Amino acid sequence: MTTKAKMIELLKTEYPTLQMGDDEQGYTDLSPGDYEAQIAQWADARLAKEAKAAQIEADAVAKAELLTKLGITSDEAKLLLS
């Protein structure tokens, strides 16, 4: 899993500047503090998404290992639980 510092570094590479506004009123660059806060928020969101994906994968592996240990298929396990 990626560290928060590494994720922030990656995001800063992808988004060296951030702007806010719209086409009618124009765009302005975020202040350094707002930029850092937004990048940190995005980093947290991406890390949470990575953690969730890793947990789903770990659960799938654990389930497959348990089914193998029991010597049954996923469909057979569903039948037992119904």
PDB file with one MODEL, atoms N, CA, C and O in Angstrom:
MODEL        1
ATOM      1  N   MET A   1       0.840  -1.169   0.000  1.00  0.00           N
ATOM      2  CA  MET A   1       0.000   0.000   0.000  1.00  0.00           C
ATOM      3  C   MET A   1       0.892   1.242   0.000  1.00  0.00           C
ATOM      4  O   MET A   1       1.981   1.244   0.574  1.00  0.00           O
ATOM      5  N   THR A   2       0.421   2.261  -0.635  1.00  0.00           N
ATOM      6  CA  THR A   2       1.144   3.514  -0.756  1.00  0.00           C
ATOM      7  C   THR A   2       1.043   4.307   0.544  1.00  0.00           C
ATOM      8  O   THR A   2       0.000   4.299   1.199  1.00  0.00           O
ATOM      9  N   THR A   3       2.126   4.992   0.918  1.00  0.00           N
ATOM     10  CA  THR A   3       2.075   5.847   2.093  1.00  0.00           C
ATOM     11  C   THR A   3       1.406   7.167   1.726  1.00  0.00           C
ATOM     12  O   THR A   3       1.308   7.519   0.551  1.00  0.00           O
ATOM     13  N   LYS A   4       0.950   7.888   2.740  1.00  0.00           N
ATOM     14  CA  LYS A   4       0.295   9.171   2.482  1.00  0.00           C
ATOM     15  C   LYS A   4       1.281  10.152   1.852  1.00  0.00           C
ATOM     16  O   LYS A   4       0.920  10.891   0.936  1.00  0.00           O
ATOM     17  N   ALA A   5       2.519  10.163   2.337  1.00  0.00           N
ATOM     18  CA  ALA A   5       3.520  11.074   1.779  1.00  0.00           C
ATOM     19  C   ALA A   5       3.772  10.774   0.306  1.00  0.00           C
ATOM     20  O   ALA A   5       3.905  11.693  -0.502  1.00  0.00           O
ATOM     21  N   LYS A   6       3.838   9.505  -0.040  1.00  0.00           N
ATOM     22  CA  LYS A   6       4.059   9.106  -1.432  1.00  0.00           C
ATOM     23  C   LYS A   6       2.852   9.489  -2.292  1.00  0.00           C
ATOM     24  O   LYS A   6       3.008   9.942  -3.426  1.00  0.00           O
ATOM     25  N   MET A   7       1.646   9.304  -1.743  1.00  0.00           N
ATOM     26  CA  MET A   7       0.439   9.648  -2.484  1.00  0.00           C
ATOM     27  C   MET A   7       0.375  11.160  -2.710  1.00  0.00           C
ATOM     28  O   MET A   7      -0.008  11.606  -3.792  1.00  0.00           O
ATOM     29  N   ILE A   8       0.744  11.945  -1.704  1.00  0.00           N
ATOM     30  CA  ILE A   8       0.762  13.403  -1.853  1.00  0.00           C
ATOM     31  C   ILE A   8       1.768  13.803  -2.921  1.00  0.00           C
ATOM     32  O   ILE A   8       1.493  14.674  -3.746  1.00  0.00           O
ATOM     33  N   GLU A   9       2.926  13.169  -2.904  1.00  0.00           N
ATOM     34  CA  GLU A   9       3.940  13.447  -3.920  1.00  0.00           C
ATOM     35  C   GLU A   9       3.412  13.141  -5.319  1.00  0.00           C
ATOM     36  O   GLU A   9       3.626  13.920  -6.248  1.00  0.00           O
ATOM     37  N   LEU A  10       2.735  12.028  -5.468  1.00  0.00           N
ATOM     38  CA  LEU A  10       2.158  11.640  -6.754  1.00  0.00           C
ATOM     39  C   LEU A  10       1.102  12.645  -7.205  1.00  0.00           C
ATOM     40  O   LEU A  10       1.083  13.053  -8.367  1.00  0.00           O
ATOM     41  N   LEU A  11       0.229  13.041  -6.289  1.00  0.00           N
ATOM     42  CA  LEU A  11      -0.821  14.001  -6.628  1.00  0.00           C
ATOM     43  C   LEU A  11      -0.240  15.362  -7.007  1.00  0.00           C
ATOM     44  O   LEU A  11      -0.738  16.022  -7.919  1.00  0.00           O
ATOM     45  N   LYS A  12       0.802  15.774  -6.313  1.00  0.00           N
ATOM     46  CA  LYS A  12       1.428  17.056  -6.641  1.00  0.00           C
ATOM     47  C   LYS A  12       2.073  17.007  -8.019  1.00  0.00           C
ATOM     48  O   LYS A  12       2.132  18.023  -8.712  1.00  0.00           O
ATOM     49  N   THR A  13       2.555  15.844  -8.418  1.00  0.00           N
ATOM     50  CA  THR A  13       3.104  15.675  -9.764  1.00  0.00           C
ATOM     51  C   THR A  13       1.980  15.741 -10.800  1.00  0.00           C
ATOM     52  O   THR A  13       2.120  16.381 -11.842  1.00  0.00           O
ATOM     53  N   GLU A  14       0.872  15.076 -10.502  1.00  0.00           N
ATOM     54  CA  GLU A  14      -0.274  15.083 -11.411  1.00  0.00           C
ATOM     55  C   GLU A  14      -0.941  16.448 -11.489  1.00  0.00           C
ATOM     56  O   GLU A  14      -1.408  16.856 -12.553  1.00  0.00           O
ATOM     57  N   TYR A  15      -0.984  17.145 -10.379  1.00  0.00           N
ATOM     58  CA  TYR A  15      -1.680  18.434 -10.290  1.00  0.00           C
ATOM     59  C   TYR A  15      -0.762  19.485  -9.669  1.00  0.00           C
ATOM     60  O   TYR A  15      -0.897  19.802  -8.487  1.00  0.00           O
ATOM     61  N   PRO A  16       0.174  20.029 -10.458  1.00  0.00           N
ATOM     62  CA  PRO A  16       1.102  21.017  -9.901  1.00  0.00           C
ATOM     63  C   PRO A  16       0.410  22.300  -9.438  1.00  0.00           C
ATOM     64  O   PRO A  16       0.905  22.986  -8.544  1.00  0.00           O
ATOM     65  N   THR A  17      -0.723  22.620 -10.039  1.00  0.00           N
ATOM     66  CA  THR A  17      -1.530  23.755  -9.587  1.00  0.00           C
ATOM     67  C   THR A  17      -2.987  23.339  -9.615  1.00  0.00           C
ATOM     68  O   THR A  17      -3.381  22.441 -10.359  1.00  0.00           O
ATOM     69  N   LEU A  18      -3.775  24.003  -8.797  1.00  0.00           N
ATOM     70  CA  LEU A  18      -5.224  23.777  -8.788  1.00  0.00           C
ATOM     71  C   LEU A  18      -5.904  25.129  -8.878  1.00  0.00           C
ATOM     72  O   LEU A  18      -5.477  26.108  -8.266  1.00  0.00           O
ATOM     73  N   GLN A  19      -6.960  25.154  -9.648  1.00  0.00           N
ATOM     74  CA  GLN A  19      -7.706  26.397  -9.818  1.00  0.00           C
ATOM     75  C   GLN A  19      -9.152  26.183  -9.420  1.00  0.00           C
ATOM     76  O   GLN A  19      -9.668  25.066  -9.446  1.00  0.00           O
ATOM     77  N   MET A  20      -9.795  27.286  -9.051  1.00  0.00           N
ATOM     78  CA  MET A  20     -11.217  27.241  -8.772  1.00  0.00           C
ATOM     79  C   MET A  20     -11.887  28.367  -9.539  1.00  0.00           C
ATOM     80  O   MET A  20     -11.258  29.379  -9.847  1.00  0.00           O
ATOM     81  N   GLY A  21     -13.138  28.192  -9.838  1.00  0.00           N
ATOM     82  CA  GLY A  21     -13.880  29.199 -10.574  1.00  0.00           C
ATOM     83  C   GLY A  21     -14.718  28.563 -11.657  1.00  0.00           C
ATOM     84  O   GLY A  21     -14.999  27.365 -11.633  1.00  0.00           O
ATOM     85  N   ASP A  22     -15.117  29.403 -12.624  1.00  0.00           N
ATOM     86  CA  ASP A  22     -15.909  28.905 -13.740  1.00  0.00           C
ATOM     87  C   ASP A  22     -15.607  29.727 -14.988  1.00  0.00           C
ATOM     88  O   ASP A  22     -14.883  30.721 -14.936  1.00  0.00           O
ATOM     89  N   ASP A  23     -16.174  29.294 -16.101  1.00  0.00           N
ATOM     90  CA  ASP A  23     -15.904  29.952 -17.376  1.00  0.00           C
ATOM     91  C   ASP A  23     -16.402  31.398 -17.410  1.00  0.00           C
ATOM     92  O   ASP A  23     -15.796  32.247 -18.063  1.00  0.00           O
ATOM     93  N   GLU A  24     -17.491  31.675 -16.717  1.00  0.00           N
ATOM     94  CA  GLU A  24     -18.064  33.020 -16.754  1.00  0.00           C
ATOM     95  C   GLU A  24     -17.254  34.019 -15.927  1.00  0.00           C
ATOM     96  O   GLU A  24     -16.993  35.132 -16.382  1.00  0.00           O
ATOM     97  N   GLN A  25     -16.861  33.632 -14.732  1.00  0.00           N
ATOM     98  CA  GLN A  25     -16.161  34.558 -13.844  1.00  0.00           C
ATOM     99  C   GLN A  25     -14.649  34.384 -13.879  1.00  0.00           C
ATOM    100  O   GLN A  25     -13.919  35.189 -13.300  1.00  0.00           O
ATOM    101  N   GLY A  26     -14.181  33.355 -14.541  1.00  0.00           N
ATOM    102  CA  GLY A  26     -12.749  33.103 -14.626  1.00  0.00           C
ATOM    103  C   GLY A  26     -12.265  32.170 -13.531  1.00  0.00           C
ATOM    104  O   GLY A  26     -13.020  31.772 -12.644  1.00  0.00           O
ATOM    105  N   TYR A  27     -10.999  31.835 -13.616  1.00  0.00           N
ATOM    106  CA  TYR A  27     -10.389  30.896 -12.685  1.00  0.00           C
ATOM    107  C   TYR A  27      -9.256  31.578 -11.942  1.00  0.00           C
ATOM    108  O   TYR A  27      -8.583  32.456 -12.481  1.00  0.00           O
ATOM    109  N   THR A  28      -9.052  31.162 -10.695  1.00  0.00           N
ATOM    110  CA  THR A  28      -7.924  31.646  -9.905  1.00  0.00           C
ATOM    111  C   THR A  28      -7.235  30.454  -9.265  1.00  0.00           C
ATOM    112  O   THR A  28      -7.879  29.459  -8.931  1.00  0.00           O
ATOM    113  N   ASP A  29      -5.924  30.558  -9.096  1.00  0.00           N
ATOM    114  CA  ASP A  29      -5.171  29.491  -8.440  1.00  0.00           C
ATOM    115  C   ASP A  29      -5.525  29.443  -6.960  1.00  0.00           C
ATOM    116  O   ASP A  29      -5.776  30.474  -6.337  1.00  0.00           O
ATOM    117  N   LEU A  30      -5.542  28.240  -6.407  1.00  0.00           N
ATOM    118  CA  LEU A  30      -5.768  28.095  -4.979  1.00  0.00           C
ATOM    119  C   LEU A  30      -4.570  28.645  -4.219  1.00  0.00           C
ATOM    120  O   LEU A  30      -3.443  28.608  -4.712  1.00  0.00           O
ATOM    121  N   SER A  31      -4.815  29.145  -3.039  1.00  0.00           N
ATOM    122  CA  SER A  31      -3.716  29.609  -2.193  1.00  0.00           C
ATOM    123  C   SER A  31      -2.878  28.396  -1.797  1.00  0.00           C
ATOM    124  O   SER A  31      -3.367  27.268  -1.857  1.00  0.00           O
ATOM    125  N   PRO A  32      -1.624  28.608  -1.392  1.00  0.00           N
ATOM    126  CA  PRO A  32      -0.797  27.455  -0.993  1.00  0.00           C
ATOM    127  C   PRO A  32      -1.447  26.598   0.098  1.00  0.00           C
ATOM    128  O   PRO A  32      -1.363  25.371   0.052  1.00  0.00           O
ATOM    129  N   GLY A  33      -2.083  27.227   1.060  1.00  0.00           N
ATOM    130  CA  GLY A  33      -2.739  26.461   2.127  1.00  0.00           C
ATOM    131  C   GLY A  33      -3.914  25.654   1.623  1.00  0.00           C
ATOM    132  O   GLY A  33      -4.084  24.492   1.992  1.00  0.00           O
ATOM    133  N   ASP A  34      -4.730  26.272   0.774  1.00  0.00           N
ATOM    134  CA  ASP A  34      -5.878  25.553   0.201  1.00  0.00           C
ATOM    135  C   ASP A  34      -5.420  24.432  -0.723  1.00  0.00           C
ATOM    136  O   ASP A  34      -6.029  23.363  -0.762  1.00  0.00           O
ATOM    137  N   TYR A  35      -4.342  24.682  -1.466  1.00  0.00           N
ATOM    138  CA  TYR A  35      -3.769  23.657  -2.348  1.00  0.00           C
ATOM    139  C   TYR A  35      -3.338  22.441  -1.526  1.00  0.00           C
ATOM    140  O   TYR A  35      -3.680  21.306  -1.860  1.00  0.00           O
ATOM    141  N   GLU A  36      -2.589  22.684  -0.455  1.00  0.00           N
ATOM    142  CA  GLU A  36      -2.105  21.588   0.400  1.00  0.00           C
ATOM    143  C   GLU A  36      -3.273  20.830   1.019  1.00  0.00           C
ATOM    144  O   GLU A  36      -3.250  19.601   1.090  1.00  0.00           O
ATOM    145  N   ALA A  37      -4.292  21.556   1.466  1.00  0.00           N
ATOM    146  CA  ALA A  37      -5.457  20.914   2.076  1.00  0.00           C
ATOM    147  C   ALA A  37      -6.193  20.040   1.068  1.00  0.00           C
ATOM    148  O   ALA A  37      -6.609  18.929   1.397  1.00  0.00           O
ATOM    149  N   GLN A  38      -6.356  20.533  -0.153  1.00  0.00           N
ATOM    150  CA  GLN A  38      -7.057  19.763  -1.184  1.00  0.00           C
ATOM    151  C   GLN A  38      -6.270  18.516  -1.569  1.00  0.00           C
ATOM    152  O   GLN A  38      -6.842  17.437  -1.717  1.00  0.00           O
ATOM    153  N   ILE A  39      -4.961  18.667  -1.732  1.00  0.00           N
ATOM    154  CA  ILE A  39      -4.115  17.512  -2.066  1.00  0.00           C
ATOM    155  C   ILE A  39      -4.173  16.475  -0.945  1.00  0.00           C
ATOM    156  O   ILE A  39      -4.272  15.279  -1.219  1.00  0.00           O
ATOM    157  N   ALA A  40      -4.113  16.914   0.303  1.00  0.00           N
ATOM    158  CA  ALA A  40      -4.185  15.987   1.441  1.00  0.00           C
ATOM    159  C   ALA A  40      -5.531  15.267   1.469  1.00  0.00           C
ATOM    160  O   ALA A  40      -5.595  14.071   1.756  1.00  0.00           O
ATOM    161  N   GLN A  41      -6.596  15.994   1.172  1.00  0.00           N
ATOM    162  CA  GLN A  41      -7.933  15.382   1.143  1.00  0.00           C
ATOM    163  C   GLN A  41      -8.018  14.326   0.038  1.00  0.00           C
ATOM    164  O   GLN A  41      -8.556  13.240   0.252  1.00  0.00           O
ATOM    165  N   TRP A  42      -7.489  14.648  -1.131  1.00  0.00           N
ATOM    166  CA  TRP A  42      -7.488  13.676  -2.229  1.00  0.00           C
ATOM    167  C   TRP A  42      -6.632  12.460  -1.884  1.00  0.00           C
ATOM    168  O   TRP A  42      -6.993  11.329  -2.209  1.00  0.00           O
ATOM    169  N   ALA A  43      -5.494  12.697  -1.223  1.00  0.00           N
ATOM    170  CA  ALA A  43      -4.616  11.590  -0.833  1.00  0.00           C
ATOM    171  C   ALA A  43      -5.355  10.653   0.123  1.00  0.00           C
ATOM    172  O   ALA A  43      -5.303   9.433  -0.031  1.00  0.00           O
ATOM    173  N   ASP A  44      -6.039  11.229   1.105  1.00  0.00           N
ATOM    174  CA  ASP A  44      -6.809  10.402   2.044  1.00  0.00           C
ATOM    175  C   ASP A  44      -7.863   9.574   1.314  1.00  0.00           C
ATOM    176  O   ASP A  44      -8.051   8.395   1.614  1.00  0.00           O
ATOM    177  N   ALA A  45      -8.545  10.191   0.360  1.00  0.00           N
ATOM    178  CA  ALA A  45      -9.580   9.485  -0.390  1.00  0.00           C
ATOM    179  C   ALA A  45      -8.995   8.339  -1.215  1.00  0.00           C
ATOM    180  O   ALA A  45      -9.551   7.242  -1.253  1.00  0.00           O
ATOM    181  N   ARG A  46      -7.878   8.605  -1.867  1.00  0.00           N
ATOM    182  CA  ARG A  46      -7.253   7.542  -2.670  1.00  0.00           C
ATOM    183  C   ARG A  46      -6.732   6.417  -1.790  1.00  0.00           C
ATOM    184  O   ARG A  46      -6.843   5.246  -2.152  1.00  0.00           O
ATOM    185  N   LEU A  47      -6.165   6.757  -0.640  1.00  0.00           N
ATOM    186  CA  LEU A  47      -5.662   5.733   0.268  1.00  0.00           C
ATOM    187  C   LEU A  47      -6.799   4.894   0.829  1.00  0.00           C
ATOM    188  O   LEU A  47      -6.651   3.682   0.992  1.00  0.00           O
ATOM    189  N   ALA A  48      -7.925   5.518   1.124  1.00  0.00           N
ATOM    190  CA  ALA A  48      -9.090   4.772   1.603  1.00  0.00           C
ATOM    191  C   ALA A  48      -9.586   3.814   0.524  1.00  0.00           C
ATOM    192  O   ALA A  48      -9.964   2.679   0.814  1.00  0.00           O
ATOM    193  N   LYS A  49      -9.581   4.281  -0.717  1.00  0.00           N
ATOM    194  CA  LYS A  49     -10.006   3.433  -1.833  1.00  0.00           C
ATOM    195  C   LYS A  49      -9.046   2.256  -2.009  1.00  0.00           C
ATOM    196  O   LYS A  49      -9.483   1.130  -2.252  1.00  0.00           O
ATOM    197  N   GLU A  50      -7.743   2.511  -1.889  1.00  0.00           N
ATOM    198  CA  GLU A  50      -6.747   1.434  -1.974  1.00  0.00           C
ATOM    199  C   GLU A  50      -6.942   0.423  -0.849  1.00  0.00           C
ATOM    200  O   GLU A  50      -6.880  -0.785  -1.079  1.00  0.00           O
ATOM    201  N   ALA A  51      -7.176   0.915   0.363  1.00  0.00           N
ATOM    202  CA  ALA A  51      -7.351   0.033   1.518  1.00  0.00           C
ATOM    203  C   ALA A  51      -8.589  -0.837   1.346  1.00  0.00           C
ATOM    204  O   ALA A  51      -8.569  -2.023   1.672  1.00  0.00           O
ATOM    205  N   LYS A  52      -9.661  -0.248   0.836  1.00  0.00           N
ATOM    206  CA  LYS A  52     -10.884  -1.012   0.618  1.00  0.00           C
ATOM    207  C   LYS A  52     -10.662  -2.104  -0.426  1.00  0.00           C
ATOM    208  O   LYS A  52     -11.107  -3.238  -0.248  1.00  0.00           O
ATOM    209  N   ALA A  53      -9.976  -1.761  -1.512  1.00  0.00           N
ATOM    210  CA  ALA A  53      -9.692  -2.748  -2.557  1.00  0.00           C
ATOM    211  C   ALA A  53      -8.804  -3.861  -2.014  1.00  0.00           C
ATOM    212  O   ALA A  53      -9.014  -5.031  -2.333  1.00  0.00           O
ATOM    213  N   ALA A  54      -7.813  -3.509  -1.195  1.00  0.00           N
ATOM    214  CA  ALA A  54      -6.927  -4.516  -0.609  1.00  0.00           C
ATOM    215  C   ALA A  54      -7.701  -5.434   0.332  1.00  0.00           C
ATOM    216  O   ALA A  54      -7.450  -6.639   0.359  1.00  0.00           O
ATOM    217  N   GLN A  55      -8.638  -4.886   1.101  1.00  0.00           N
ATOM    218  CA  GLN A  55      -9.438  -5.698   2.016  1.00  0.00           C
ATOM    219  C   GLN A  55     -10.349  -6.653   1.252  1.00  0.00           C
ATOM    220  O   GLN A  55     -10.513  -7.809   1.641  1.00  0.00           O
ATOM    221  N   ILE A  56     -10.935  -6.168   0.171  1.00  0.00           N
ATOM    222  CA  ILE A  56     -11.792  -7.027  -0.652  1.00  0.00           C
ATOM    223  C   ILE A  56     -10.971  -8.180  -1.231  1.00  0.00           C
ATOM    224  O   ILE A  56     -11.421  -9.326  -1.241  1.00  0.00           O
ATOM    225  N   GLU A  57      -9.776  -7.873  -1.707  1.00  0.00           N
ATOM    226  CA  GLU A  57      -8.902  -8.913  -2.254  1.00  0.00           C
ATOM    227  C   GLU A  57      -8.496  -9.911  -1.174  1.00  0.00           C
ATOM    228  O   GLU A  57      -8.504 -11.119  -1.410  1.00  0.00           O
ATOM    229  N   ALA A  58      -8.142  -9.414   0.005  1.00  0.00           N
ATOM    230  CA  ALA A  58      -7.746 -10.302   1.102  1.00  0.00           C
ATOM    231  C   ALA A  58      -8.901 -11.203   1.516  1.00  0.00           C
ATOM    232  O   ALA A  58      -8.703 -12.386   1.791  1.00  0.00           O
ATOM    233  N   ASP A  59     -10.109 -10.643   1.559  1.00  0.00           N
ATOM    234  CA  ASP A  59     -11.280 -11.449   1.909  1.00  0.00           C
ATOM    235  C   ASP A  59     -11.530 -12.537   0.868  1.00  0.00           C
ATOM    236  O   ASP A  59     -11.880 -13.663   1.220  1.00  0.00           O
ATOM    237  N   ALA A  60     -11.354 -12.211  -0.396  1.00  0.00           N
ATOM    238  CA  ALA A  60     -11.561 -13.196  -1.463  1.00  0.00           C
ATOM    239  C   ALA A  60     -10.539 -14.316  -1.365  1.00  0.00           C
ATOM    240  O   ALA A  60     -10.876 -15.486  -1.546  1.00  0.00           O
ATOM    241  N   VAL A  61      -9.295 -13.964  -1.082  1.00  0.00           N
ATOM    242  CA  VAL A  61      -8.236 -14.975  -0.940  1.00  0.00           C
ATOM    243  C   VAL A  61      -8.528 -15.870   0.261  1.00  0.00           C
ATOM    244  O   VAL A  61      -8.404 -17.092   0.175  1.00  0.00           O
ATOM    245  N   ALA A  62      -8.916 -15.258   1.385  1.00  0.00           N
ATOM    246  CA  ALA A  62      -9.226 -16.039   2.582  1.00  0.00           C
ATOM    247  C   ALA A  62     -10.398 -16.989   2.337  1.00  0.00           C
ATOM    248  O   ALA A  62     -10.382 -18.135   2.787  1.00  0.00           O
ATOM    249  N   LYS A  63     -11.411 -16.507   1.622  1.00  0.00           N
ATOM    250  CA  LYS A  63     -12.568 -17.346   1.310  1.00  0.00           C
ATOM    251  C   LYS A  63     -12.148 -18.529   0.437  1.00  0.00           C
ATOM    252  O   LYS A  63     -12.548 -19.666   0.684  1.00  0.00           O
ATOM    253  N   ALA A  64     -11.338 -18.249  -0.586  1.00  0.00           N
ATOM    254  CA  ALA A  64     -10.883 -19.316  -1.480  1.00  0.00           C
ATOM    255  C   ALA A  64     -10.046 -20.345  -0.724  1.00  0.00           C
ATOM    256  O   ALA A  64     -10.175 -21.547  -0.952  1.00  0.00           O
ATOM    257  N   GLU A  65      -9.188 -19.866   0.178  1.00  0.00           N
ATOM    258  CA  GLU A  65      -8.367 -20.794   0.967  1.00  0.00           C
ATOM    259  C   GLU A  65      -9.230 -21.667   1.877  1.00  0.00           C
ATOM    260  O   GLU A  65      -8.982 -22.864   2.020  1.00  0.00           O
ATOM    261  N   LEU A  66     -10.235 -21.060   2.485  1.00  0.00           N
ATOM    262  CA  LEU A  66     -11.124 -21.821   3.363  1.00  0.00           C
ATOM    263  C   LEU A  66     -11.913 -22.861   2.580  1.00  0.00           C
ATOM    264  O   LEU A  66     -12.047 -24.003   3.020  1.00  0.00           O
ATOM    265  N   LEU A  67     -12.431 -22.472   1.428  1.00  0.00           N
ATOM    266  CA  LEU A  67     -13.166 -23.432   0.604  1.00  0.00           C
ATOM    267  C   LEU A  67     -12.273 -24.590   0.174  1.00  0.00           C
ATOM    268  O   LEU A  67     -12.703 -25.743   0.158  1.00  0.00           O
ATOM    269  N   THR A  68     -11.036 -24.278  -0.171  1.00  0.00           N
ATOM    270  CA  THR A  68     -10.086 -25.321  -0.560  1.00  0.00           C
ATOM    271  C   THR A  68      -9.809 -26.246   0.620  1.00  0.00           C
ATOM    272  O   THR A  68      -9.764 -27.467   0.471  1.00  0.00           O
ATOM    273  N   LYS A  69      -9.625 -25.648   1.794  1.00  0.00           N
ATOM    274  CA  LYS A  69      -9.361 -26.437   2.994  1.00  0.00           C
ATOM    275  C   LYS A  69     -10.538 -27.363   3.306  1.00  0.00           C
ATOM    276  O   LYS A  69     -10.349 -28.505   3.723  1.00  0.00           O
ATOM    277  N   LEU A  70     -11.751 -26.854   3.098  1.00  0.00           N
ATOM    278  CA  LEU A  70     -12.943 -27.664   3.348  1.00  0.00           C
ATOM    279  C   LEU A  70     -13.227 -28.646   2.220  1.00  0.00           C
ATOM    280  O   LEU A  70     -13.981 -29.602   2.399  1.00  0.00           O
ATOM    281  N   GLY A  71     -12.626 -28.413   1.065  1.00  0.00           N
ATOM    282  CA  GLY A  71     -12.823 -29.308  -0.068  1.00  0.00           C
ATOM    283  C   GLY A  71     -14.167 -29.138  -0.747  1.00  0.00           C
ATOM    284  O   GLY A  71     -14.716 -30.090  -1.300  1.00  0.00           O
ATOM    285  N   ILE A  72     -14.708 -27.900  -0.704  1.00  0.00           N
ATOM    286  CA  ILE A  72     -15.988 -27.644  -1.353  1.00  0.00           C
ATOM    287  C   ILE A  72     -15.868 -26.423  -2.274  1.00  0.00           C
ATOM    288  O   ILE A  72     -14.932 -25.629  -2.183  1.00  0.00           O
ATOM    289  N   THR A  73     -16.847 -26.316  -3.149  1.00  0.00           N
ATOM    290  CA  THR A  73     -16.870 -25.172  -4.062  1.00  0.00           C
ATOM    291  C   THR A  73     -17.699 -24.039  -3.446  1.00  0.00           C
ATOM    292  O   THR A  73     -18.372 -24.221  -2.431  1.00  0.00           O
ATOM    293  N   SER A  74     -17.633 -22.900  -4.069  1.00  0.00           N
ATOM    294  CA  SER A  74     -18.410 -21.751  -3.628  1.00  0.00           C
ATOM    295  C   SER A  74     -19.908 -22.044  -3.717  1.00  0.00           C
ATOM    296  O   SER A  74     -20.672 -21.675  -2.825  1.00  0.00           O
ATOM    297  N   ASP A  75     -20.314 -22.696  -4.778  1.00  0.00           N
ATOM    298  CA  ASP A  75     -21.734 -23.051  -4.937  1.00  0.00           C
ATOM    299  C   ASP A  75     -22.187 -24.023  -3.849  1.00  0.00           C
ATOM    300  O   ASP A  75     -23.303 -23.911  -3.340  1.00  0.00           O
ATOM    301  N   GLU A  76     -21.336 -24.965  -3.496  1.00  0.00           N
ATOM    302  CA  GLU A  76     -21.679 -25.910  -2.437  1.00  0.00           C
ATOM    303  C   GLU A  76     -21.793 -25.200  -1.088  1.00  0.00           C
ATOM    304  O   GLU A  76     -22.656 -25.540  -0.278  1.00  0.00           O
ATOM    305  N   ALA A  77     -20.938 -24.230  -0.851  1.00  0.00           N
ATOM    306  CA  ALA A  77     -21.002 -23.461   0.390  1.00  0.00           C
ATOM    307  C   ALA A  77     -22.308 -22.678   0.463  1.00  0.00           C
ATOM    308  O   ALA A  77     -22.922 -22.587   1.526  1.00  0.00           O
ATOM    309  N   LYS A  78     -22.733 -22.111  -0.673  1.00  0.00           N
ATOM    310  CA  LYS A  78     -24.002 -21.380  -0.699  1.00  0.00           C
ATOM    311  C   LYS A  78     -25.174 -22.314  -0.373  1.00  0.00           C
ATOM    312  O   LYS A  78     -26.101 -21.939   0.345  1.00  0.00           O
ATOM    313  N   LEU A  79     -25.113 -23.514  -0.905  1.00  0.00           N
ATOM    314  CA  LEU A  79     -26.170 -24.480  -0.625  1.00  0.00           C
ATOM    315  C   LEU A  79     -26.221 -24.823   0.873  1.00  0.00           C
ATOM    316  O   LEU A  79     -27.300 -24.956   1.451  1.00  0.00           O
ATOM    317  N   LEU A  80     -25.061 -24.961   1.476  1.00  0.00           N
ATOM    318  CA  LEU A  80     -25.021 -25.274   2.901  1.00  0.00           C
ATOM    319  C   LEU A  80     -25.592 -24.153   3.761  1.00  0.00           C
ATOM    320  O   LEU A  80     -26.184 -24.406   4.810  1.00  0.00           O
ATOM    321  N   LEU A  81     -25.413 -22.918   3.312  1.00  0.00           N
ATOM    322  CA  LEU A  81     -25.846 -21.755   4.088  1.00  0.00           C
ATOM    323  C   LEU A  81     -27.293 -21.358   3.822  1.00  0.00           C
ATOM    324  O   LEU A  81     -27.830 -20.486   4.505  1.00  0.00           O
ATOM    325  N   SER A  82     -27.922 -21.981   2.850  1.00  0.00           N
ATOM    326  CA  SER A  82     -29.308 -21.597   2.535  1.00  0.00           C
ATOM    327  C   SER A  82     -30.309 -22.469   3.238  1.00  0.00           C
ATOM    328  O   SER A  82     -31.515 -22.278   3.080  1.00  0.00           O
TER     329      SER A  82
ENDMDL
END
